[in-house]
Amino acid sequence: MADSLLNEVAGFQSRLSAKAFLRPLTRGWERRIGLAAEDTGVKVMLIFSNHAVQHVGWTDREKTDLMLYGSERNLAMMFAGDEFGYLRASSFVRKKGPLRDQLKLDALLRLTASSRR
């Protein structure tokens, strides 16, 4: 199941890098965002730096600017690129960190998602 979260985070990275109009949103935004799947123990850190985002394994000793806690399924749904899945999953994921960072991540996830209509 851990592959699911990692695959969705990698897909988010690809969608974000493909959308040049989002670069001004990430310019100068140097943040570390921790994703903690409470049901499986999987921990991933997203590192935003220099117009790019990468993901690495994460341990509790490493400092984060924003934390997302929830089930692995809900975290994966947030990053899957489906607007309706994101809206559903985000109501079950807890966030801890500055509101400004929460709103910026929310904007990036929503702007890289597609709606199926």
C-alpha positions in Angstrom: 0.0 0.0 0.0 2.9 2.4 0.6 3.6 2.3 -3.1 0.2 3.9 -3.6 1.1 7.0 -1.6 4.5 7.2 -3.2 3.1 6.8 -6.7 0.5 9.6 -6.1 3.1 11.9 -4.7 5.3 11.3 -7.7 2.3 12.0 -10.0 1.7 15.3 -8.2 5.4 16.2 -8.8 5.0 15.5 -12.5 1.8 17.5 -12.8 3.3 20.4 -10.8 6.4 20.6 -13.0 4.3 20.4 -16.2 2.2 23.5 -15.3 4.5 26.5 -15.8 1.9 28.9 -14.7 2.3 27.6 -11.1 5.9 28.5 -10.9 5.2 32.0 -9.4 3.3 30.2 -6.6 6.3 28.2 -5.6 9.0 30.8 -6.2 10.8 31.4 -2.9 8.6 28.9 -1.0 11.2 26.8 0.7 9.1 24.3 2.8 9.3 20.8 4.1 5.9 19.0 4.3 5.6 15.8 6.2 2.9 13.2 5.3 2.2 10.6 8.0 0.0 7.7 7.3 -1.3 6.7 10.7 -2.6 3.3 9.7 0.5 1.9 7.9 3.3 4.0 9.5 4.5 5.3 6.1 6.2 8.7 6.3 7.1 10.8 3.4 8.5 14.3 3.2 7.9 16.7 0.3 10.6 19.3 -0.1 9.7 22.4 -2.0 12.8 24.3 -3.2 13.9 26.2 -6.3 10.7 25.8 -8.3 10.9 22.0 -7.8 9.4 19.5 -5.4 11.0 16.2 -4.4 9.9 13.5 -2.0 12.1 11.5 0.4 11.6 9.1 3.2 11.1 10.9 6.5 11.9 10.3 10.1 10.5 12.1 13.2 13.8 13.7 13.9 13.7 15.8 10.7 11.9 19.2 11.1 8.9 20.0 9.0 7.0 23.2 8.3 3.7 21.5 7.8 2.3 18.1 8.7 -0.5 16.1 7.2 -1.9 13.2 9.2 -4.4 10.6 8.1 -4.9 7.2 6.6 -2.7 6.3 3.7 -5.7 6.0 1.5 -6.8 9.5 2.2 -3.3 11.0 1.8 -2.9 9.2 -1.5 -6.3 10.5 -2.7 -5.3 14.1 -1.8 -2.3 13.8 -4.2 -4.0 11.7 -6.9 -5.0 14.6 -9.1 -8.7 14.1 -9.0 -10.5 17.2 -7.7 -13.5 15.3 -6.2 -11.2 12.7 -4.5 -9.2 15.6 -3.1 -12.2 17.3 -1.7 -13.4 14.1 0.0 -10.0 13.1 1.4 -9.0 16.5 2.6 -12.0 16.4 5.1 -10.4 13.4 6.8 -6.8 14.6 6.8 -5.6 16.7 9.8 -3.1 19.5 9.1 -0.7 21.0 11.6 1.3 24.1 10.7 1.0 27.7 9.5 -2.3 28.5 7.8 -0.4 30.2 5.0 1.4 27.0 4.2 -1.8 25.0 4.4 -3.5 27.3 1.9 -0.6 27.3 -0.5 -0.4 23.5 -0.5 -4.2 23.4 -0.9 -4.0 25.7 -3.9 -1.2 23.6 -5.5 -3.1 20.4 -5.1 -6.3 21.9 -6.5 -4.6 23.6 -9.4 -2.9 20.3 -10.4 -6.1 18.3 -10.1 -8.5 17.7 -12.9 -12.2 17.6 -12.6 -14.1 14.8 -14.4 -17.3 16.3 -15.7 
